[in-house]
Amino acid sequence: MSVKLENVPANMITASDLIGKKVIDREGIEYGKIKHIHLSQDTLTVTGVTIHQGFNKDYFLSEDYIDKFTKETLLLSRPPIRTGIPVIDIDGHKIGKVKRLHKNHDTNELDSIEISDGLLHSKVVSKSEVWGIGEKLILGMTKEEYKKLV
């Protein structure tokens, strides 16, 4: 037996309608597709989304990254820092790749970033050292300054 829904606002969509939709930022960079939508149990508001970006590459974005949902995409207010992306210095010289994100356990806020600069070498930099983010992470230091880090 089916029931007709009445008085449903025209701009309302369900969470299941968004699963599989593209996730893009303001520059048109695509970050994957929506896998899960996370809701607060208390307020029933969106607290974040899980993004699927290829084989075994899922990551969580909190609600402060979300600008708005459309019928076809999730638009991000700012680009996320994620593992596996290239890291360059302020002059555009290649340094390595983002290996791991270190977050505060209580707030889930990003504290620092571990950068792999070779097969066995990696260094940790504070999030304050990030100058920009997009398809690449740009550090606010030169390659020589990076090499001097402990």
TAZI-V772717 format. One record per backbone hydrogen bond with DSSP energy under -0.5 kcal/mol. CO is the residue of the C=O (numbers start at 0). NH is the residue of the N-H. E is the energy in kcal/mol with one decimal. If there is no record, write none. Layout:
((CO & NH & E) (CO & NH & E))
//
This chain:
((6 & 8 & -0.6) (8 & 11 & -1.4) (13 & 16 & -0.8) (13 & 17 & -0.6) (14 & 17 & -1.2) (14 & 18 & -0.8) (17 & 20 & -2.2) (20 & 33 & -2.3) (21 & 23 & -0.5) (21 & 73 & -2.4) (22 & 30 & -3.2) (22 & 31 & -0.6) (23 & 75 & -2.7) (24 & 27 & -1.7) (28 & 24 & -1.5) (31 & 22 & -2.1) (32 & 51 & -3.3) (33 & 19 & -2.8) (35 & 49 & -2.3) (37 & 46 & -3.0) (37 & 47 & -1.2) (39 & 43 & -1.8) (44 & 39 & -2.6) (46 & 62 & -1.6) (47 & 37 & -3.0) (48 & 50 & -0.5) (48 & 60 & -2.8) (49 & 34 & -3.2) (49 & 35 & -1.3) (50 & 52 & -0.6) (50 & 58 & -2.0) (51 & 32 & -2.4) (53 & 56 & -1.6) (56 & 52 & -3.0) (58 & 50 & -3.4) (60 & 48 & -2.4) (61 & 64 & -2.0) (62 & 65 & -1.0) (64 & 76 & -3.0) (64 & 77 & -0.7) (67 & 74 & -3.0) (71 & 21 & -1.0) (72 & 69 & -3.1) (72 & 74 & -0.5) (73 & 23 & -2.2) (74 & 66 & -2.8) (74 & 67 & -1.5) (79 & 81 & -0.5) (81 & 84 & -1.0) (84 & 97 & -2.3) (85 & 136 & -2.8) (86 & 94 & -3.0) (86 & 95 & -1.5) (87 & 138 & -2.6) (88 & 91 & -1.9) (92 & 88 & -2.4) (95 & 86 & -3.1) (96 & 98 & -0.5) (96 & 115 & -2.8) (97 & 83 & -3.2) (99 & 113 & -3.0) (100 & 102 & -0.6) (101 & 110 & -3.1) (101 & 111 & -1.7) (103 & 107 & -2.4) (108 & 103 & -3.0) (110 & 126 & -1.9) (111 & 101 & -2.7) (112 & 114 & -0.6) (112 & 124 & -2.9) (113 & 98 & -3.1) (113 & 99 & -1.5) (113 & 115 & -0.5) (114 & 116 & -0.6) (114 & 122 & -2.2) (115 & 96 & -2.1) (120 & 116 & -1.6) (120 & 117 & -0.5) (122 & 114 & -3.5) (124 & 112 & -3.1) (125 & 128 & -1.8) (126 & 129 & -1.4) (128 & 130 & -0.5) (128 & 139 & -3.3) (131 & 137 & -2.9) (135 & 133 & -1.2) (135 & 137 & -0.5) (136 & 87 & -2.7) (136 & 138 & -0.6) (137 & 130 & -3.2) (137 & 131 & -1.8) (140 & 89 & -2.3) (141 & 145 & -2.1) (142 & 146 & -2.2) (143 & 147 & -1.1) (145 & 148 & -1.4))
//
